[in-house]
């Protein structure tokens, strides 16, 4: 049976998260600028930020990798995202990056991310220019997620694997790199509370939002911290 969240994340209380933080300037969001940014260290140190505190786990963390695919569109860079199929055991119906568990045959995290992107949405690996990685993202479900960032060069087509993906869509990178569009949702359970980022993005047809939250939003927030540093 698919596992469901113990709460409805879209209807949880919202705390301010931007606190006057600036948006990443448009000049830093071009393909050339992104390539240059990953080729050198940021001018100042930066700290990965998570709204949800890491939980203790018995035993070793399981390794996974995702691809933050930055598509070099003429109108501006966009981010490739998927809506997971509703019947999946883990994170059913949630928005995520292409990715999954690291297999023993994978050479490295980039190999895992590119393999999963091909399996989930038929993204050809030869269309992806790997720029680098962000720090591992630790999830509340016991995964250490290697976050691979790559430029995706058109032309290409995608096709969702029905077993895993219900929808493939793109969101402008500029929208996601503006803290005014970031929220912190708060879940209270007795004396315990849990906080996580969300970044609702309006659907073009006006039928609600693409509700980006949890680990996916947390990794995007870390990309913001890296690019603004």
One Martini backbone bead per residue (centre of mass of N, CA, C, O) as a GRO file, in nm:
protein
  229
    1UNK     BB    1   0.096   0.035   0.022
    2UNK     BB    2   0.076   0.352   0.011
    3UNK     BB    3   0.225   0.619   0.151
    4UNK     BB    4   0.110   0.876   0.371
    5UNK     BB    5   0.074   1.150   0.505
    6UNK     BB    6  -0.019   1.275   0.832
    7UNK     BB    7  -0.065   1.528   0.641
    8UNK     BB    8  -0.161   1.840   0.495
    9UNK     BB    9   0.063   2.054   0.358
   10UNK     BB   10  -0.136   2.278   0.225
   11UNK     BB   11  -0.285   2.327   0.539
   12UNK     BB   12  -0.059   2.454   0.683
   13UNK     BB   13   0.111   2.655   0.851
   14UNK     BB   14   0.274   2.976   0.794
   15UNK     BB   15   0.604   3.090   0.766
   16UNK     BB   16   0.837   3.298   0.736
   17UNK     BB   17   1.141   3.290   0.497
   18UNK     BB   18   1.283   3.554   0.366
   19UNK     BB   19   1.372   3.808   0.532
   20UNK     BB   20   1.477   3.994   0.281
   21UNK     BB   21   1.573   3.819   0.071
   22UNK     BB   22   1.720   3.789  -0.222
   23UNK     BB   23   1.718   3.750  -0.536
   24UNK     BB   24   1.845   3.604  -0.794
   25UNK     BB   25   1.998   3.727  -1.036
   26UNK     BB   26   1.952   3.702  -1.371
   27UNK     BB   27   2.263   3.686  -1.446
   28UNK     BB   28   2.287   3.399  -1.271
   29UNK     BB   29   2.057   3.229  -1.469
   30UNK     BB   30   2.237   3.146  -1.681
   31UNK     BB   31   2.415   2.912  -1.832
   32UNK     BB   32   2.692   3.050  -1.806
   33UNK     BB   33   2.671   3.128  -1.504
   34UNK     BB   34   2.626   2.843  -1.391
   35UNK     BB   35   2.885   2.719  -1.495
   36UNK     BB   36   3.075   2.917  -1.345
   37UNK     BB   37   2.975   2.865  -1.053
   38UNK     BB   38   3.061   2.554  -1.050
   39UNK     BB   39   3.374   2.610  -1.126
   40UNK     BB   40   3.356   2.772  -0.857
   41UNK     BB   41   3.380   2.918  -0.573
   42UNK     BB   42   3.237   3.094  -0.366
   43UNK     BB   43   3.311   3.398  -0.226
   44UNK     BB   44   3.143   3.269   0.005
   45UNK     BB   45   3.030   3.113   0.252
   46UNK     BB   46   2.801   2.832   0.285
   47UNK     BB   47   2.486   2.704   0.419
   48UNK     BB   48   2.298   2.459   0.446
   49UNK     BB   49   1.938   2.454   0.432
   50UNK     BB   50   1.692   2.350   0.683
   51UNK     BB   51   1.372   2.319   0.813
   52UNK     BB   52   1.427   2.020   0.873
   53UNK     BB   53   1.526   1.822   1.101
   54UNK     BB   54   1.725   1.581   1.155
   55UNK     BB   55   1.706   1.242   1.197
   56UNK     BB   56   1.728   0.957   1.361
   57UNK     BB   57   1.916   0.657   1.271
   58UNK     BB   58   1.926   0.327   1.221
   59UNK     BB   59   2.198   0.299   1.086
   60UNK     BB   60   2.239   0.339   0.763
   61UNK     BB   61   2.223   0.534   0.507
   62UNK     BB   62   2.064   0.571   0.217
   63UNK     BB   63   2.144   0.587  -0.122
   64UNK     BB   64   2.093   0.873  -0.337
   65UNK     BB   65   1.980   1.034  -0.653
   66UNK     BB   66   1.951   1.353  -0.819
   67UNK     BB   67   1.811   1.571  -1.078
   68UNK     BB   68   1.886   1.904  -1.148
   69UNK     BB   69   1.722   2.023  -1.423
   70UNK     BB   70   1.854   2.277  -1.639
   71UNK     BB   71   1.681   2.440  -1.882
   72UNK     BB   72   1.784   2.585  -2.196
   73UNK     BB   73   1.587   2.836  -2.259
   74UNK     BB   74   1.517   3.119  -2.437
   75UNK     BB   75   1.326   3.241  -2.191
   76UNK     BB   76   1.469   3.054  -1.982
   77UNK     BB   77   1.541   2.887  -1.715
   78UNK     BB   78   1.447   2.559  -1.617
   79UNK     BB   79   1.276   2.308  -1.416
   80UNK     BB   80   1.275   1.968  -1.375
   81UNK     BB   81   0.967   1.790  -1.304
   82UNK     BB   82   0.778   1.557  -1.099
   83UNK     BB   83   0.487   1.351  -1.073
   84UNK     BB   84   0.408   1.114  -0.878
   85UNK     BB   85   0.271   0.831  -0.850
   86UNK     BB   86  -0.002   0.719  -0.653
   87UNK     BB   87   0.106   0.396  -0.615
   88UNK     BB   88   0.341   0.445  -0.457
   89UNK     BB   89   0.514   0.381  -0.169
   90UNK     BB   90   0.694   0.643  -0.206
   91UNK     BB   91   0.584   0.955  -0.234
   92UNK     BB   92   0.303   0.973  -0.327
   93UNK     BB   93   0.215   1.245  -0.542
   94UNK     BB   94   0.476   1.387  -0.551
   95UNK     BB   95   0.724   1.621  -0.592
   96UNK     BB   96   1.013   1.571  -0.811
   97UNK     BB   97   1.303   1.444  -0.898
   98UNK     BB   98   1.492   1.272  -1.075
   99UNK     BB   99   1.532   0.951  -0.907
  100UNK     BB  100   1.733   0.731  -0.677
  101UNK     BB  101   1.883   0.464  -0.607
  102UNK     BB  102   2.188   0.333  -0.562
  103UNK     BB  103   2.374   0.132  -0.757
  104UNK     BB  104   2.646  -0.073  -0.779
  105UNK     BB  105   2.690   0.000  -1.097
  106UNK     BB  106   2.735   0.279  -1.029
  107UNK     BB  107   2.986   0.512  -1.046
  108UNK     BB  108   2.796   0.758  -0.952
  109UNK     BB  109   2.577   1.002  -0.892
  110UNK     BB  110   2.544   1.087  -1.188
  111UNK     BB  111   2.475   0.806  -1.293
  112UNK     BB  112   2.219   0.774  -1.133
  113UNK     BB  113   2.063   1.028  -1.227
  114UNK     BB  114   2.073   0.962  -1.535
  115UNK     BB  115   1.937   0.690  -1.523
  116UNK     BB  116   1.672   0.781  -1.388
  117UNK     BB  117   1.592   0.990  -1.605
  118UNK     BB  118   1.557   0.778  -1.825
  119UNK     BB  119   1.352   0.586  -1.678
  120UNK     BB  120   1.128   0.812  -1.607
  121UNK     BB  121   1.163   1.042  -1.882
  122UNK     BB  122   1.369   0.994  -2.125
  123UNK     BB  123   1.641   1.135  -2.066
  124UNK     BB  124   1.912   1.208  -2.232
  125UNK     BB  125   2.238   1.210  -2.126
  126UNK     BB  126   2.360   1.380  -2.374
  127UNK     BB  127   2.179   1.647  -2.276
  128UNK     BB  128   2.371   1.647  -2.015
  129UNK     BB  129   2.540   1.892  -1.816
  130UNK     BB  130   2.746   1.849  -1.568
  131UNK     BB  131   2.824   2.073  -1.298
  132UNK     BB  132   2.741   1.931  -1.011
  133UNK     BB  133   2.723   1.947  -0.647
  134UNK     BB  134   2.549   1.923  -0.367
  135UNK     BB  135   2.485   1.864  -0.072
  136UNK     BB  136   2.369   1.640   0.107
  137UNK     BB  137   2.036   1.512   0.164
  138UNK     BB  138   1.856   1.462   0.458
  139UNK     BB  139   1.606   1.246   0.542
  140UNK     BB  140   1.331   1.126   0.732
  141UNK     BB  141   1.365   0.826   0.566
  142UNK     BB  142   1.694   0.756   0.539
  143UNK     BB  143   1.838   0.956   0.328
  144UNK     BB  144   2.116   1.018   0.109
  145UNK     BB  145   2.113   1.287  -0.115
  146UNK     BB  146   2.240   1.328  -0.419
  147UNK     BB  147   2.298   1.651  -0.575
  148UNK     BB  148   2.250   1.692  -0.912
  149UNK     BB  149   2.370   1.930  -1.152
  150UNK     BB  150   2.216   2.020  -1.476
  151UNK     BB  151   2.234   2.089  -1.809
  152UNK     BB  152   1.971   2.114  -2.046
  153UNK     BB  153   1.976   2.040  -2.400
  154UNK     BB  154   1.829   2.132  -2.656
  155UNK     BB  155   1.685   1.889  -2.805
  156UNK     BB  156   1.399   1.719  -2.647
  157UNK     BB  157   1.229   1.441  -2.504
  158UNK     BB  158   0.958   1.331  -2.299
  159UNK     BB  159   0.861   1.023  -2.105
  160UNK     BB  160   0.655   0.887  -1.896
  161UNK     BB  161   0.665   0.654  -1.651
  162UNK     BB  162   0.387   0.497  -1.541
  163UNK     BB  163   0.509   0.354  -1.279
  164UNK     BB  164   0.622   0.661  -1.161
  165UNK     BB  165   0.486   0.886  -1.361
  166UNK     BB  166   0.232   1.138  -1.413
  167UNK     BB  167   0.426   1.403  -1.450
  168UNK     BB  168   0.574   1.661  -1.660
  169UNK     BB  169   0.755   1.964  -1.567
  170UNK     BB  170   0.801   2.327  -1.557
  171UNK     BB  171   1.007   2.576  -1.384
  172UNK     BB  172   1.115   2.869  -1.324
  173UNK     BB  173   1.406   2.957  -1.181
  174UNK     BB  174   1.333   3.244  -1.085
  175UNK     BB  175   1.104   3.158  -0.897
  176UNK     BB  176   1.283   2.959  -0.712
  177UNK     BB  177   1.508   3.208  -0.661
  178UNK     BB  178   1.269   3.342  -0.482
  179UNK     BB  179   1.190   3.389  -0.148
  180UNK     BB  180   0.895   3.496  -0.191
  181UNK     BB  181   0.825   3.173  -0.282
  182UNK     BB  182   0.883   3.090   0.011
  183UNK     BB  183   0.798   2.842   0.256
  184UNK     BB  184   0.693   2.759   0.594
  185UNK     BB  185   0.588   2.465   0.727
  186UNK     BB  186   0.377   2.351   1.008
  187UNK     BB  187   0.400   2.062   1.226
  188UNK     BB  188   0.195   1.944   1.492
  189UNK     BB  189   0.292   1.692   1.758
  190UNK     BB  190   0.242   1.791   2.030
  191UNK     BB  191   0.572   1.863   2.130
  192UNK     BB  192   0.610   1.841   1.832
  193UNK     BB  193   0.790   1.976   1.540
  194UNK     BB  194   0.760   2.052   1.184
  195UNK     BB  195   0.977   2.172   0.919
  196UNK     BB  196   0.914   2.302   0.583
  197UNK     BB  197   0.937   2.353   0.256
  198UNK     BB  198   0.762   2.566   0.015
  199UNK     BB  199   0.659   2.601  -0.361
  200UNK     BB  200   0.410   2.729  -0.503
  201UNK     BB  201   0.289   2.663  -0.844
  202UNK     BB  202   0.111   2.775  -1.089
  203UNK     BB  203  -0.101   2.668  -1.304
  204UNK     BB  204  -0.188   2.744  -1.620
  205UNK     BB  205  -0.505   2.648  -1.588
  206UNK     BB  206  -0.583   2.720  -1.271
  207UNK     BB  207  -0.555   2.425  -1.110
  208UNK     BB  208  -0.390   2.527  -0.898
  209UNK     BB  209  -0.099   2.375  -0.765
  210UNK     BB  210   0.232   2.315  -0.758
  211UNK     BB  211   0.334   2.130  -0.475
  212UNK     BB  212   0.632   2.217  -0.343
  213UNK     BB  213   0.803   1.993  -0.112
  214UNK     BB  214   1.030   1.924   0.108
  215UNK     BB  215   1.303   1.796  -0.031
  216UNK     BB  216   1.273   1.952  -0.294
  217UNK     BB  217   1.262   2.235  -0.164
  218UNK     BB  218   1.528   2.206  -0.003
  219UNK     BB  219   1.716   2.181  -0.253
  220UNK     BB  220   1.635   2.453  -0.376
  221UNK     BB  221   1.731   2.622  -0.137
  222UNK     BB  222   2.029   2.537  -0.168
  223UNK     BB  223   2.063   2.656  -0.447
  224UNK     BB  224   2.013   2.940  -0.358
  225UNK     BB  225   2.248   2.962  -0.154
  226UNK     BB  226   2.468   2.911  -0.367
  227UNK     BB  227   2.394   3.149  -0.576
  228UNK     BB  228   2.399   3.395  -0.355
  229UNK     BB  229   2.705   3.373  -0.236
   0.00000   0.00000   0.00000
